[in-house]
């Protein structure tokens, strides 16, 4: 794949609509051409301890953050016409669909590709697991800030450029 947008969401709690941050990396012609990161006021607006433990975000970070529709207005023109790529895409696609539904926005049926599934096909049992940080390291781009949405989206983009 030469043209796509890698996307990653972090959630505040167990509801897929509770996106609290998003990272987007746009790839055109096989090169990263644009990036975007934003905190988002989650819906529903509460933090579960297990999510906070993963990404470290809390109310202090998102109480004054924009709501999803305002953030998506900035992302939508960046990704127009591009397929979306995510590591474990059912999670990120589920978040996107859920938050579109919460805000009663028309979902445009984005085309998603999954670097986790691609890793299983490409590496098979040569890796101990197919978690994002493991696959990124196997593709020559070790991660330093795992579970930061932009860092995760960038790792996903680099994996996709390598194995998709």
Secondary structure, 3 states (H helix, E strand, C coil): CCCEEEEEEEECCCCCCCEEEEEEEEEECCEEEEEEEEECCCCCCCCCHHHHHHHCCCHHHHCCCCCHHHHHHHHHHHHCCCEEEECCHHHHHHHHHHHHHHCCCCCCCCCEEEHHHHHHHHHHHHCCCCCHHHHHHHCCCCCCCCCCHHHHHHHHHHHHHHHC
